[in-house]
Amino acid sequence: MSASVATPSRSRVFSGVQPSGLPHIGNYLGAFRNYIAMQETHDAIYCIVDYHALTSTHDAELIRLNTYEMALGLLALGLDPERATLFRQSDRPEHVELSWLFATVTPVTWVERTPSFKEKRRNQPEDVNHGLLTYPILQAADIAIYHAKYVPVGKDQAAHLELAREIVRAWNARYGDYFVEPRAVFTDSPIVKGTDGVNKMSKSLGNVIDIFAEPDVVRKQVMSMVTDTQRILRTQPGRPEVCNVCQLHRFFGADYEVIWDGERTARTGCVDTKRLLAERMIDFFASARERRAKLAAKPGYVEEVLRAGAERLAPLARESMGECHARMGLGPLR
Ligand code: TRP
């Protein structure tokens, strides 16, 4: 495995996920499905981005706990540490160093116009810290430091990936071709909406459907979903194309057309469709839930996976930084 990090025979993928605690359906449909599929075909590196998390929370215990939970969740869902490298971002501090170097070739206007920055400035006006502005530069560094070519992410990350490409291009233009321009890889799922039916599913908005929660919690979350708001009476035909519940059925069962038709013709009501969706989701993740419980019972298991992952990446991260120092003029006279 360590040999494949230095000289990958398969093309490399990298992705990062926020330590938001228990993974939810949006994480899974948008990105994790691809994480797991791509570990079979690519040299895969996955990272829990705790440095990034600091831009939105300053609760130390929460970040640690959520990092653990996210790692455990990924392993339970099938991420295999024998095939893929899973690590914690802060265990490879070279990412932060590279983000500084990248910052020096990134025009301020590029980060100021980033949609996620504008959104955060609106959503957390009491904490518009500088990390929010630098966020996408650190993300570019995460990917580039390992020369990853493909980045499985949800569609909400398209702008960040575009910016990562621009930053790499700017660095290469100044210091010579070295870093790889990364490309986003999306799943076939559109941005997954939360139970509010409006916003993207996200832990911080409290609109998630959990993967590992107790079945009764999942049922409650699904039953709370906002559906087609124009369908008021059970007998009234619905609009499955805008109904979030119907849209999610696509991924949990082979009879999407039947569900669609039921809603369109008012043969089924929202409550029926929700009940069915909840049971299907619970079934779908039953084995992952069992696996999570088993792994959680192994003392030190998750920590050992993360530690070994970071260690495996050390040579590559150091090599990239050495090359940056050489090309950018850092260090002694040569
Ligand atoms: N910004 C990403 C998200 O919120 C997380 C992330 C950080 C990431 N670094 C990355 C994703 C590098 C892909 C590659 O989902």
Residues whose N, C-alpha, C, O or C-beta is under 5 A from the ligand:
A	BS01	LIG	F14 S15 G16 V17 Q18 V49 Q139 D142 I143 V153
